[in-house]
Amino acid sequence: MWDQISEGREWDDLLNNSPRTRRASYGFYGKDVNWEEINRLPAWKRPLRIAKGFFWALLMKLTAADA
């Protein structure tokens, strides 16, 4: 199972690549977040709305499970 998840990479390699991978993921999912709406909100409401936006973007990009 680990080989499938990690695509054959070692744990240290995954940790070292995480900042680059994280930035790419933010860009990929961040395109689907409504940033104009978030920027109009008060600063204290933004973090939760950003998390919600990323969650829905991730959820909508998942492939459908076969029943």
Backbone as CSV, one residue per row, in Angstrom:
resi,resn,N_x,N_y,N_z,CA_x,CA_y,CA_z,C_x,C_y,C_z
1,MET,0.828,-1.194,0.000,0.000,0.000,0.000,0.875,1.261,0.000
2,TRP,1.949,1.256,0.821,2.807,2.442,0.885,3.402,2.777,-0.474
3,ASP,3.771,1.755,-1.242,4.352,1.992,-2.565,3.354,2.671,-3.497
4,GLN,2.087,2.332,-3.371,1.072,2.966,-4.214,0.865,4.418,-3.825
5,ILE,0.825,4.681,-2.539,0.598,6.053,-2.068,1.802,6.938,-2.363
6,SER,2.992,6.423,-2.099,4.198,7.236,-2.228,4.822,7.184,-3.613
7,GLU,4.254,6.394,-4.505,4.786,6.212,-5.855,6.244,5.771,-5.807
8,GLY,6.599,4.919,-4.819,7.938,4.374,-4.709,8.968,5.291,-4.076
9,ARG,8.564,6.451,-3.590,9.511,7.391,-2.973,9.743,7.043,-1.512
10,GLU,10.882,7.439,-1.016,11.199,7.256,0.397,10.552,8.370,1.208
11,TRP,10.383,8.126,2.506,9.731,9.091,3.395,10.467,10.432,3.402
12,ASP,11.788,10.428,3.460,12.568,11.670,3.476,12.364,12.472,2.194
13,ASP,12.271,11.787,1.065,12.029,12.478,-0.202,10.672,13.162,-0.193
14,LEU,9.673,12.493,0.359,8.339,13.090,0.421,8.326,14.324,1.305
15,LEU,9.031,14.263,2.432,9.084,15.423,3.329,9.839,16.586,2.701
16,ASN,10.913,16.309,1.988,11.701,17.375,1.372,10.967,18.023,0.202
17,ASN,10.133,17.306,-0.483,9.401,17.854,-1.620,8.084,18.504,-1.213
18,SER,7.707,18.399,0.030,6.387,18.866,0.428,6.145,20.368,0.211
19,PRO,7.096,21.274,0.480,6.791,22.692,0.234,6.489,22.983,-1.242
20,ARG,7.237,22.384,-2.138,7.007,22.595,-3.560,5.662,21.984,-3.978
21,THR,5.393,20.803,-3.485,4.142,20.126,-3.800,2.956,20.895,-3.233
22,ARG,3.132,21.409,-2.030,2.063,22.178,-1.394,1.719,23.419,-2.213
23,ARG,2.722,24.142,-2.672,2.473,25.342,-3.471,1.752,24.991,-4.768
24,ALA,2.140,23.898,-5.392,1.468,23.475,-6.626,0.022,23.107,-6.348
25,SER,-0.225,22.451,-5.227,-1.600,22.076,-4.874,-2.441,23.309,-4.595
26,TYR,-1.880,24.278,-3.881,-2.626,25.504,-3.600,-3.017,26.202,-4.896
27,GLY,-2.118,26.229,-5.850,-2.425,26.842,-7.133,-3.499,26.090,-7.889
28,PHE,-3.421,24.759,-7.861,-4.383,23.922,-8.571,-5.784,24.066,-7.990
29,TYR,-5.902,23.969,-6.685,-7.221,24.062,-6.052,-7.648,25.509,-5.837
30,GLY,-6.685,26.416,-5.695,-7.013,27.820,-5.448,-7.699,28.495,-6.618
31,LYS,-7.559,27.932,-7.823,-8.249,28.521,-8.979,-9.763,28.451,-8.818
32,ASP,-10.238,27.472,-8.055,-11.674,27.278,-7.886,-12.247,28.016,-6.675
33,VAL,-11.410,28.704,-5.926,-11.865,29.449,-4.758,-12.256,30.858,-5.204
34,ASN,-13.367,31.351,-4.695,-13.852,32.687,-5.052,-13.108,33.728,-4.200
35,TRP,-11.954,34.154,-4.684,-11.102,35.069,-3.918,-11.701,36.461,-3.803
36,GLU,-12.464,36.895,-4.791,-13.084,38.220,-4.711,-14.069,38.286,-3.549
37,GLU,-14.856,37.248,-3.399,-15.809,37.199,-2.288,-15.080,37.144,-0.952
38,ILE,-14.022,36.361,-0.882,-13.264,36.230,0.369,-12.609,37.552,0.746
39,ASN,-12.082,38.274,-0.221,-11.419,39.556,0.074,-12.387,40.627,0.541
40,ARG,-13.672,40.471,0.277,-14.666,41.431,0.762,-15.083,41.157,2.202
41,LEU,-14.752,39.987,2.722,-15.121,39.622,4.090,-14.201,40.299,5.099
42,PRO,-14.680,40.449,6.341,-13.788,40.930,7.399,-12.644,39.929,7.591
43,ALA,-11.508,40.424,8.023,-10.308,39.594,8.151,-10.521,38.380,9.050
44,TRP,-11.339,38.496,10.075,-11.514,37.383,11.004,-12.347,36.250,10.404
45,LYS,-13.097,36.509,9.338,-13.903,35.460,8.699,-13.163,34.765,7.551
46,ARG,-12.096,35.347,7.081,-11.410,34.826,5.896,-10.804,33.436,6.066
47,PRO,-10.079,33.140,7.158,-9.443,31.814,7.246,-10.426,30.650,7.115
48,LEU,-11.568,30.741,7.776,-12.552,29.670,7.683,-13.120,29.566,6.272
49,ARG,-13.370,30.697,5.641,-13.918,30.681,4.279,-12.900,30.150,3.272
50,ILE,-11.621,30.454,3.483,-10.567,29.917,2.613,-10.499,28.397,2.765
51,ALA,-10.528,27.917,4.017,-10.498,26.472,4.258,-11.706,25.797,3.611
52,LYS,-12.862,26.416,3.725,-14.074,25.869,3.113,-13.932,25.833,1.592
53,GLY,-13.378,26.886,1.015,-13.199,26.939,-0.432,-12.258,25.858,-0.933
54,PHE,-11.138,25.653,-0.223,-10.202,24.600,-0.614,-10.823,23.214,-0.432
55,PHE,-11.586,23.036,0.644,-12.248,21.749,0.872,-13.193,21.418,-0.278
56,TRP,-14.036,22.381,-0.675,-14.990,22.121,-1.756,-14.291,21.934,-3.095
57,ALA,-13.211,22.676,-3.325,-12.458,22.508,-4.567,-11.868,21.101,-4.636
58,LEU,-11.314,20.628,-3.529,-10.768,19.277,-3.474,-11.868,18.243,-3.676
59,LEU,-12.974,18.428,-2.999,-14.081,17.484,-3.095,-14.636,17.405,-4.509
60,MET,-14.748,18.530,-5.178,-15.321,18.544,-6.523,-14.367,17.950,-7.566
61,LYS,-13.078,17.902,-7.276,-12.120,17.345,-8.217,-11.900,15.843,-8.026
62,LEU,-12.463,15.269,-6.988,-12.323,13.829,-6.772,-13.102,13.079,-7.846
63,THR,-12.593,11.939,-8.216,-13.315,11.117,-9.178,-14.430,10.374,-8.481
64,ALA,-15.463,10.072,-9.206,-16.604,9.363,-8.652,-16.221,7.908,-8.348
65,ALA,-16.731,7.402,-7.250,-16.471,6.014,-6.900,-17.427,5.109,-7.663
66,ASP,-16.914,4.000,-8.103,-17.762,3.033,-8.783,-18.553,2.253,-7.751
67,ALA,-19.812,2.116,-8.010,-20.680,1.410,-7.053,-20.758,-0.056,-7.356
